[in-house]
């Protein structure tokens, strides 16, 4: 990834047009265009100013990035069809910005994961079968998935969270070398976030550079089987009444709508019953805001803060950690800062160990 591509990525990640950056930098439109098209190299003073504007290190701007894909051309995104192209283009760029920082950090820091995210060819391995194979490989207990975020992080998945400011985009994912990276909307309810995490895991498992006719359908099938294995949940879904689904939501940690869709695809509900279900949900105002979501255990990423804490434990200062991860020394905040005191959790049969970082 060239300097011009990095500048364009950082600009798009802010939702800026080229004119916005040109104004902030104080150069002409022609000069700005040449910078982004690699027709002119900024001098040291201009590079310092660009680093300050974007809150990144000068090294992140100038080093030769070997991250696969520019501007998230192979990123997967869970979004509604009505999401504006300008919106999802910005979040693709934000994912790429995070990829640049992760790439920068992993040049200096190694990370050992308890598990790994396997990949399968969807032409050879159906999504539902792939989901069960991942569960088996990770040695997950039978039944509901507890603390999905921790399972993903223990497999080396680097997860960033931001408030997207919209409900039309839920999350994105992409591989960076041997490490999968996700960017998840923190503003959505826990049940929806868990489905998004499983959906993006499906993309990482099934669509790692492989062609597919319908990747969204395949990721949905993967997520359904991963969170709600048919051979386990099927007895619980008879019959899929609203009262039963309210109770099952607490057990399985997914929305009532996801549970009903599971019942429908397992042929436990007819098309007419499906129509009646959604009419009833609409009548109660539950189609957009289901009950019980606030009572679910929150899913919060910890790996990024843990990596920062591990580096500080080795004697690095906050400024040195920022520099390693490609952030500007004067940056007010960055994801590798320790924002809260992490609680040590003893690994058990249904919770994976935390990843370990080392310099």
C-alpha positions as CSV (number, residue, x, y, z in Angstrom):
1,X,0.0,0.0,0.0
2,X,1.6,3.3,-1.1
3,X,1.6,6.6,0.6
4,X,-1.1,7.9,-1.7
5,X,-3.3,4.9,-0.8
6,X,-2.7,5.4,2.9
7,X,-3.7,9.1,2.6
8,X,-6.8,8.2,0.7
9,X,-7.7,5.5,3.3
10,X,-7.2,7.9,6.2
11,X,-9.2,10.6,4.5
12,X,-12.1,8.3,3.7
13,X,-12.1,7.0,7.2
14,X,-13.0,10.4,8.4
15,X,-15.7,10.8,5.8
16,X,-13.7,13.6,4.2
17,X,-13.6,14.5,0.5
18,X,-10.3,15.5,-1.0
19,X,-11.3,19.2,-0.7
20,X,-11.6,18.8,3.1
21,X,-8.1,17.4,3.5
22,X,-6.7,20.0,1.1
23,X,-8.2,22.8,3.2
24,X,-6.9,21.3,6.5
25,X,-3.4,20.8,5.0
26,X,-3.4,24.2,3.4
27,X,-2.3,23.1,-0.1
28,X,-3.9,23.5,-3.6
29,X,-6.3,20.9,-5.0
30,X,-3.7,20.0,-7.7
31,X,-1.1,19.3,-5.0
32,X,-3.4,17.2,-2.9
33,X,-4.4,15.2,-6.0
34,X,-0.7,14.5,-6.8
35,X,-0.1,13.3,-3.2
36,X,-2.9,10.8,-3.4
37,X,-1.9,9.6,-6.9
38,X,1.7,9.2,-5.9
39,X,2.8,11.8,-8.4
40,X,4.4,14.0,-5.7
41,X,5.9,13.1,-2.3
42,X,5.2,15.5,0.6
43,X,8.2,17.0,2.2
44,X,9.0,16.3,5.9
45,X,7.1,19.2,7.2
46,X,4.0,18.3,5.3
47,X,4.3,14.7,6.4
48,X,4.5,15.9,10.0
49,X,1.3,17.9,9.5
50,X,-0.5,15.0,7.8
51,X,0.4,12.7,10.7
52,X,-0.9,15.3,13.2
53,X,-4.1,15.8,11.2
54,X,-4.9,12.1,11.2
55,X,-3.5,11.2,14.6
56,X,-1.0,8.7,13.2
57,X,2.7,8.3,13.3
58,X,4.9,9.6,10.5
59,X,6.3,6.1,10.1
60,X,2.8,4.7,9.4
61,X,2.5,7.1,6.5
62,X,5.9,6.4,5.0
63,X,6.6,2.7,5.5
64,X,5.9,0.3,2.7
65,X,2.7,-1.4,3.8
66,X,2.3,-5.0,2.6
67,X,-1.2,-5.4,3.9
68,X,-3.3,-7.3,1.4
69,X,-5.9,-5.2,-0.4
70,X,-6.3,-1.5,-0.7
71,X,-9.3,0.4,0.6
72,X,-10.8,-2.8,1.9
73,X,-11.5,-4.2,-1.6
74,X,-11.9,-7.6,-0.1
75,X,-13.7,-6.7,3.1
76,X,-16.9,-8.3,4.1
77,X,-19.7,-6.1,5.6
78,X,-23.0,-6.9,7.3
79,X,-25.2,-4.0,6.3
80,X,-28.7,-3.2,5.3
81,X,-29.5,-2.7,1.6
82,X,-30.6,0.8,2.3
83,X,-27.1,1.8,3.7
84,X,-25.8,4.7,1.6
85,X,-22.6,3.9,-0.4
86,X,-20.9,6.9,1.1
87,X,-21.5,5.4,4.6
88,X,-20.2,1.9,4.0
89,X,-17.3,3.3,2.0
90,X,-16.3,5.3,5.0
91,X,-16.5,2.3,7.3
92,X,-14.5,0.2,4.9
93,X,-11.8,2.8,5.1
94,X,-12.0,2.8,8.9
95,X,-11.5,-0.9,8.9
96,X,-8.5,-0.4,6.7
97,X,-7.1,2.2,9.1
98,X,-7.3,-0.3,11.9
99,X,-5.6,-2.9,9.7
100,X,-2.7,-0.5,9.2
101,X,-2.3,0.0,12.9
102,X,-2.5,-3.7,13.6
103,X,0.0,-4.4,10.8
104,X,2.3,-1.8,12.3
105,X,2.1,-3.3,15.8
106,X,2.6,-6.9,14.6
107,X,5.8,-5.9,13.0
108,X,7.2,-5.5,16.5
109,X,5.0,-7.7,18.7
110,X,4.2,-11.4,18.4
111,X,0.9,-12.8,19.6
112,X,0.2,-16.4,20.5
113,X,-3.4,-17.6,20.2
114,X,-5.0,-20.6,21.9
115,X,-6.9,-21.5,18.7
116,X,-7.0,-20.3,15.1
117,X,-9.7,-19.3,12.7
118,X,-9.8,-22.1,10.1
119,X,-10.8,-21.6,6.5
120,X,-12.9,-23.7,4.2
121,X,-13.9,-23.6,0.5
122,X,-17.7,-23.1,0.5
123,X,-17.9,-25.2,-2.7
124,X,-16.6,-28.2,-0.8
125,X,-17.8,-27.5,2.7
126,X,-21.4,-26.3,3.3
127,X,-21.6,-23.3,5.7
128,X,-23.5,-25.3,8.4
129,X,-20.9,-28.0,8.3
130,X,-18.1,-25.5,8.5
131,X,-19.7,-23.9,11.6
132,X,-19.9,-27.3,13.4
133,X,-16.3,-28.0,12.4
134,X,-15.1,-24.7,13.9
135,X,-17.0,-25.4,17.1
136,X,-15.4,-28.9,17.2
137,X,-11.9,-27.5,16.5
138,X,-12.3,-24.9,19.2
139,X,-13.6,-27.6,21.6
140,X,-16.6,-25.6,22.4
141,X,-19.2,-27.0,24.8
142,X,-22.5,-28.3,23.4
143,X,-25.3,-25.7,23.5
144,X,-25.4,-21.9,23.6
145,X,-22.1,-19.9,23.1
146,X,-21.1,-18.0,26.2
147,X,-18.9,-14.9,25.7
148,X,-18.5,-15.1,21.9
149,X,-16.1,-12.2,21.9
150,X,-13.6,-14.1,24.1
151,X,-13.8,-17.2,21.8
152,X,-13.0,-15.1,18.8
153,X,-10.1,-13.2,20.5
154,X,-8.7,-16.5,21.8
155,X,-8.5,-17.6,18.1
156,X,-6.4,-14.5,17.3
157,X,-9.2,-12.3,16.0
158,X,-8.5,-8.6,16.6
159,X,-11.8,-6.9,17.2
160,X,-12.4,-3.1,17.2
161,X,-15.6,-1.5,18.3
162,X,-16.9,1.9,17.4
163,X,-20.3,3.6,17.5
164,X,-21.2,3.7,13.8
165,X,-23.8,6.4,14.3
166,X,-26.2,4.3,12.3
167,X,-28.1,1.0,12.6
168,X,-27.7,0.3,8.9
169,X,-24.2,-1.1,9.2
170,X,-23.4,-3.7,11.8
171,X,-19.9,-4.9,11.2
172,X,-17.0,-5.6,8.8
173,X,-14.2,-8.2,8.6
174,X,-11.0,-8.9,6.7
175,X,-7.8,-10.9,7.0
176,X,-4.5,-9.1,7.6
177,X,-1.7,-11.7,7.2
178,X,-2.5,-14.5,9.6
179,X,-4.8,-12.4,11.8
180,X,-8.5,-11.7,11.1
181,X,-9.7,-8.3,12.0
182,X,-13.3,-7.2,12.7
183,X,-14.8,-3.7,13.2
184,X,-18.2,-4.0,15.0
185,X,-20.9,-1.4,15.7
186,X,-20.9,-0.9,19.5
187,X,-24.3,0.8,19.5
188,X,-26.4,-2.2,18.6
189,X,-28.0,-4.5,21.2
190,X,-26.0,-7.5,22.4
191,X,-28.2,-10.1,20.6
192,X,-27.6,-8.3,17.3
193,X,-23.9,-7.8,18.0
194,X,-23.5,-11.6,18.7
195,X,-25.2,-12.4,15.4
196,X,-22.9,-9.9,13.6
197,X,-19.8,-11.5,15.2
198,X,-20.9,-14.9,14.1
199,X,-21.8,-13.6,10.6
200,X,-18.4,-12.0,10.2
201,X,-16.7,-15.2,11.5
202,X,-18.5,-17.0,8.7
203,X,-17.1,-14.6,6.1
204,X,-13.6,-15.1,7.5
205,X,-14.0,-18.9,7.5
206,X,-15.6,-19.3,4.1
207,X,-14.6,-16.3,2.0
208,X,-10.8,-16.0,2.5
209,X,-10.1,-14.9,-1.1
210,X,-12.5,-17.6,-2.5
211,X,-15.2,-16.9,-5.0
212,X,-18.8,-17.5,-3.9
213,X,-22.2,-17.0,-5.6
214,X,-24.0,-15.7,-2.4
215,X,-21.5,-14.9,0.4
216,X,-24.2,-13.2,2.6
217,X,-26.5,-16.2,2.6
218,X,-23.6,-18.5,3.4
219,X,-22.4,-16.2,6.3
220,X,-26.0,-16.2,7.6
221,X,-26.2,-20.0,7.4
222,X,-22.9,-20.3,9.2
223,X,-23.9,-17.9,11.9
224,X,-27.2,-19.7,12.5
225,X,-25.6,-23.1,12.9
226,X,-22.6,-21.7,14.9
227,X,-24.9,-20.0,17.5
228,X,-27.8,-22.3,17.3
229,X,-26.7,-25.9,16.3
230,X,-29.8,-27.6,14.8
231,X,-29.4,-30.9,16.6
232,X,-29.3,-29.0,20.0
233,X,-31.8,-26.2,19.6
234,X,-34.5,-28.1,17.6
235,X,-36.3,-29.6,20.6
236,X,-36.4,-26.1,22.3
237,X,-38.1,-24.5,19.3
238,X,-41.3,-26.7,19.5
239,X,-43.5,-24.7,19.2
240,X,-41.9,-21.3,18.4
241,X,-44.4,-19.2,20.3
242,X,-43.6,-15.6,21.3
243,X,-43.6,-16.5,25.0
244,X,-41.2,-19.4,24.4
245,X,-38.9,-17.2,22.3
246,X,-38.7,-14.6,25.0
247,X,-37.4,-17.3,27.3
248,X,-35.1,-18.8,24.7
249,X,-33.5,-15.5,24.0
250,X,-32.1,-15.4,27.5
251,X,-30.7,-18.9,27.0
252,X,-29.2,-18.6,23.5
253,X,-28.3,-14.9,23.5
254,X,-29.8,-14.2,20.1
255,X,-32.9,-12.2,19.1
256,X,-36.4,-13.6,19.0
257,X,-36.4,-13.0,15.3
258,X,-33.2,-15.0,14.8
259,X,-34.8,-17.8,16.9
260,X,-38.0,-17.8,14.8
261,X,-36.0,-17.8,11.6
262,X,-34.1,-20.8,12.9
263,X,-37.4,-22.6,13.6
264,X,-38.7,-21.7,10.1
265,X,-35.6,-23.0,8.3
266,X,-35.7,-26.2,10.4
267,X,-39.3,-26.6,9.1
268,X,-40.8,-26.2,12.6
269,X,-43.0,-23.2,11.5
270,X,-45.0,-22.6,8.3
271,X,-44.9,-19.6,6.0
272,X,-48.3,-18.6,7.4
273,X,-47.0,-18.8,11.0
274,X,-44.0,-16.8,10.0
275,X,-46.2,-14.0,8.7
276,X,-48.3,-14.1,11.9
277,X,-45.2,-13.9,14.0
278,X,-43.9,-10.7,12.4
279,X,-47.4,-9.1,12.5
280,X,-47.4,-9.9,16.2
281,X,-43.9,-8.4,16.7
282,X,-44.9,-5.3,14.8
283,X,-48.1,-4.9,16.8
284,X,-46.0,-4.9,20.1
285,X,-43.4,-2.6,18.7
286,X,-40.8,-5.4,19.0
287,X,-39.7,-5.6,15.4
288,X,-37.2,-2.8,16.0
289,X,-36.8,-3.0,19.8
290,X,-37.1,-6.5,21.3
291,X,-37.6,-7.0,25.0
292,X,-34.8,-8.7,27.0
293,X,-31.8,-7.4,25.1
294,X,-30.5,-5.4,28.0
295,X,-30.5,-8.4,30.3
296,X,-28.0,-10.3,28.1
297,X,-24.3,-10.4,29.2
298,X,-22.5,-7.7,27.2
299,X,-20.0,-8.7,24.6
300,X,-16.9,-6.4,24.9
301,X,-13.5,-6.8,23.2
302,X,-10.5,-7.1,25.6
303,X,-7.6,-8.2,23.4
304,X,-6.6,-4.8,22.2
305,X,-6.4,-3.3,25.7
306,X,-4.7,-6.5,26.9
307,X,-2.0,-6.1,24.2
308,X,-1.4,-2.5,25.4
309,X,-1.3,-3.6,29.0
310,X,1.2,-6.4,28.2
311,X,3.5,-3.9,26.5
312,X,3.3,-1.5,29.5
313,X,4.1,-4.4,31.8
314,X,7.3,-4.9,29.8
315,X,8.3,-1.3,30.6
316,X,7.1,0.6,27.6
317,X,5.6,4.1,28.1
318,X,2.2,5.2,26.8
319,X,4.1,7.1,24.1
320,X,6.1,4.1,23.1
321,X,3.0,1.9,22.8
322,X,1.4,4.6,20.7
323,X,4.4,4.7,18.4
324,X,4.5,0.9,18.1
325,X,0.9,0.9,17.0
326,X,1.3,3.8,14.5
327,X,-0.5,6.5,16.5
328,X,0.7,10.1,16.8
329,X,2.4,10.9,20.2
330,X,-0.1,13.7,20.7
331,X,-3.2,11.5,19.9
332,X,-5.8,12.1,22.6
333,X,-6.7,8.4,22.7
334,X,-6.3,5.2,20.8
335,X,-7.7,1.7,21.2
336,X,-4.5,0.3,22.8
337,X,-4.9,2.5,25.9
338,X,-6.0,0.9,29.1
339,X,-9.6,2.2,29.5
340,X,-10.7,0.0,32.3
341,X,-9.3,-2.5,34.7
342,X,-9.6,-6.0,33.2
343,X,-11.0,-8.7,35.3
344,X,-8.9,-11.9,35.4
345,X,-11.2,-14.9,34.5
346,X,-10.2,-18.4,35.3
347,X,-10.5,-20.5,32.1
348,X,-13.3,-23.1,32.3
349,X,-14.9,-25.7,30.1
350,X,-17.1,-23.1,28.3
351,X,-14.7,-20.1,28.2
352,X,-11.4,-20.0,26.3
353,X,-8.2,-18.6,27.6
354,X,-7.1,-15.0,26.9
355,X,-4.5,-14.5,24.2
356,X,-0.9,-13.8,25.4
357,X,1.2,-11.1,23.8
358,X,5.0,-10.9,23.8
359,X,7.5,-8.5,22.5
